[in-house]
């Protein structure tokens, strides 16, 4: 008889807003002091501390809204107090975003997609199951909790019919987004060697051409690969198309800068996809991404963001490793 997959959930089973219910009740009815689980339940008119209440209590703990000073006792954290009783305009929003980063799995999925549009439902579900080990029977619940919570924290922006996850990793008034652990996991999963190359498909002319040295080369080196670009490292004797073909075929992963809809980039991208090579797509706007590529992960950047360069280097490095470890997310067919 086959072993049934465990459906136990590590993520909060309640949205950000709903998980504030217990700490809010303790603040209002017990001045925020330590309360027993039974007392906390009574503040909400609940008599049974098992079942739904225990699940709600667990959600509050996972977001960082409650702490347990002793077994059977709970107390609102400073984070919960800052959100429920903010002392400034920034307190509530910063606190909500900090809670997102506290939450198991929700934080991981946020970091994975920050700076990108959420993919179409089918592809999103596949990633949640394969990469984040969400059980199939929990997919609808998780997606509802994830999107509702990120909306509450203003981390989702509607762009046409897409939802873009905002990248707050370098913003001064936002909580620190620590991706070091995720980067280590991706590095291990990708298994990169010093001889591996990343071929960059991008326009040569300024200003986009300048991003090779400023953005892409540092990001590729951070991921542990060698950066290669046609006009920089391959141009010389012989036909340039032959050298581009050699660069694409030998590359472990590729980057395509789609901004400006450059026909040479599209041509090289077509070659890469024909060879089923993993490609990291980068663009400054939605309009320059071809329709038939919009179901693949695309990193969007905003040049008017004072931290755009720093964010893009970090994100490109992560997506290079992710593309190698999970090529199905980046291959067109």
N, C-alpha and C positions, 0 to 999 in steps of 0.2 A: 504494500500500500504506500503511495507516494506521500512524502512529508509535506504537510500544508505550510505554505509560506506564512511567516509571522506577520500580523497586521498591526503590531504594536507601533505607536507613533512617537517619534522623538520630538516632533515639532509641537508648538502650542495648539491646542484643539479649539481655541477661541481667537477671535480677531483682537487686534490691539485695543480697540475701544471696549470690547466686552470684558477683556482681561483686567480692566481697571475697576470693575464693579466691586470686588471684594476689598481692595485697599481703600477705595473711596468710602465704603460703608464703615470701615474701621476708623478712618479719619473723622468722619462726621459723627459717629456714635460712641467712639471710645477715645477721642482726641489723638488718634494715631498711636496709641500705646499698644503694647503686646496684648494679643488676644489668643485665647485657645481656639482651636478649629471649631469647636462647638459654639463658642461665643460669636465667632465671625459668621457662621452659618445663620445664627439667630438674628444678627443684624440685618440679614437679607430676608428674614421670614422663613428660613429653611430649617427643618428639624433633623434631616438625615444628612450626616456629613460624608456619607459614602456615595457612590454613583456619580451623578452629574456634578455635585458640588466638589467632590474630590478632583474631578477632571478640570473644573474651572480654577480650582486652587493651584493645580499643577501648571496651568497656562499662565497664571499670574506670576508664579515663581520663575518660569522660563523666560518671560519678558523682562524679569528683574524688578517687578513691581512689589514683590513680597520677599521677606527673608524669614528664616526659621531660627530664632534665637535658642530654641530648645525643642525637643520632640513634642509634637502636638500643639505648638504655638506658632503664631505668625505675627509679622509686624510690617507695616508699609515701609518701603525703602525711601531714601532721599530722592531717588529718581521718580517714584510715584508721587511724592509730595510736590516736586517741581512741576509735574504735569497737571495734577489736580488743582493745586493752588500756586500758579505761576506768579513770580515776583516781577517779571518783565515780559515784553512781547516775545523774546527769544526763548524763554524757559520752556514753554510747552512744546514748541516745534522741535527744539534741540533734544528735549527729553524723549519725545516720540521716536525720533530717528535713532537715538541711542538704544531704545528698547528693541527696535528692529534688528540692530546689530547684535543685541544680546541673544535673540531667539534662535535656538538650534534649527538648522535646515533653512528657515526663512532667511536668516542672515547669509547662509551659503548661496542660496539661489539669487538673492539680491546682488551679492558680489559678482556672481557669474555673469549676470545680464546687465550690470550697471553700464550706462553709456550706450545701450543697445535697445532696439525695439524687442518686445516680447515676440517670439515666433508664433506662427499659426498654431492653433490649439493642438493639432496632431503632433507636431514637432516638439511643442512645449511638453506635452505629456510623455513623449518618448524620452526626452532628456531627464525629466523628473524621475522616471522609472529606472533608466539605465545609469545615470550619473548620481542621482541623489537618493536612490533606493526607496522612493515612495511606492507603497503597495498600490496595485491597480485599483483596488476597491476604495482607496483613500484619495484618488486624484482630484475628484470634484471638490471634496472637502478642503484639501490643501490649497488648490488654486483659488477658491473663494476666500479663504483666510488670508492667503498671501496678497491678493489684489486689494482686498478690503483694508488690510493693515497698511500696505504701502500708500494707498490713497489717503488714509488718515494722516500719515506722516508726510504727505505731499512729496512722495518719491516717484510718482507716476505722472507722466504728462501725456495727454492725448494729442497725437499727431495724425490728423486725418482719421483713418480707421485703425490705426496702430496705437499701441501703448508703449511709450518709451520710458525706460527706467533711468532716473536721474543719477548722475555720478557726483557724489558729494565728497569724494575722497580727499580733495585738497582745499576744500572751503574752510576758511578760518573759523567761522561761527558754527560749524557742524562737528559732530563727534568724529573721532578718528576712525577711519575705515582700515582696519588692519587685515591685509591680504597675505601676510607672510606665510601663514600656515597653509593656505590654499595654494600659494605659489610653490611651496615645497612639495605638496602632494602632486601637483601637476608635473613638476620636474621629474619626480620619481616615476609617474605613470608614462610620461613621454619618452623617457630613456634616450636622451640626446647625447651624441658624441661630439667631440671637438671638430671632427671632419664634416659634420652635417652643415648644409647650407640652406639659407632662406633667400629665395629669389624675389626681388621687389619689382613689381610692374607699376610704373608711375610715369607721368609726364616729366620730361627733362627740363623744360623751361621754368624759370622763376615765376611766381613764388613757390609753386608746388614742388619743383625740382629740388628746392633747398631743404625740403623735409627729410630727404634721404639721410643727410649728415646729422641734422638736428633731432630727428624723431625716430626714423625707422632703424638706422644703424645702431643707436644706443639700445633700442628695444630688443632687437635681434640678439645683440651681444648679451643683454641681460638674460635672455632665454637660453643662452649657451650655444648659439649657432653663429655661423659666419655669414655676414650680409653680402649679397651679390646683386649688382644692377647692370643691365645691358651696356649702357654707355660708359659706365665707370670701370667695370672689371672685365667685361667681355669684348668691348670694342677694340678692334685692331685689324690685323690682316684677316682676310676671309670674309664671307658674307655675314652680315649682321644677323640675318634671320637664322642662319645655321647656328650661330653662337647663342641666340635667344633660345632656340630649341634645345641646345645642349644645357643651357642654364636651367631651363624649366624641367627637363627630364631628370637631371641630376639632383635637383633640390628636394629636400625632405618636406618642405612646406613653402608656401608662397604668400606674399602680401600684394593686394591690389588696391591702389589709391584711385577711387572712382570719381573723385571730384573733377569736374569740367568735362566729363563724358569723352575722354580722349580715345580716338579710334584705335590707336596702337595698343593701349591698355586693354581695350575690349578684345582685340585680336589675340593678344598674349593670354588673356583670361580664358578665351575659348580653347586655346591649346592646352592650358592647364586642366580645364574641366574634361577635355577629351581624354586626357591621361589619368583622370580621376585623382588628381592631386589635391590635397587639402589646401584651401586658400583662406587667408584672413582678409576680409573685406573692410575697407576704411573709406569713409566719405564725410564731407562736411554738411551735406544736405540730403534730404529724402528724394528730391527730384532727379538727382544724377544717378540713382541706383536703378538699373533696369528692372522692369516688372518681374521678369523671370528669375531674378536673384533675390527678391525681397523675402523669400521664405528662409534664406540662409542668414546666419548671424552677420550683422554689419555693425561695426563700431562707428558711431556718429560723434563728431567733435564740433565744438563751437569756438571759432577763432576769437570771438569777442569775450570769451571767458578768460580772465587773467591767468588761470591755471591750466589752460587747455593743453599745453605742451607736456607738462608733467603728468597730467592725467592720461594723455594718449600714449606716452612711453610705457607707463605701467600697464595699461589695458592691452596694448598691442603685444607686449611680452607675455602676458597671461594667455591671450587668445592664440598665440603661436603654439604654446605648449598644449593648450586645450585642443587645438586643431589636430595636433599630432596624436594626442591620447584618445580623442573622440572624433575621428575624421568624418563620421556620418553627419555631423553638424555643419560641415563646411564644403561638402562635395555636392555639386549640382544634381547629378543623376545617381 
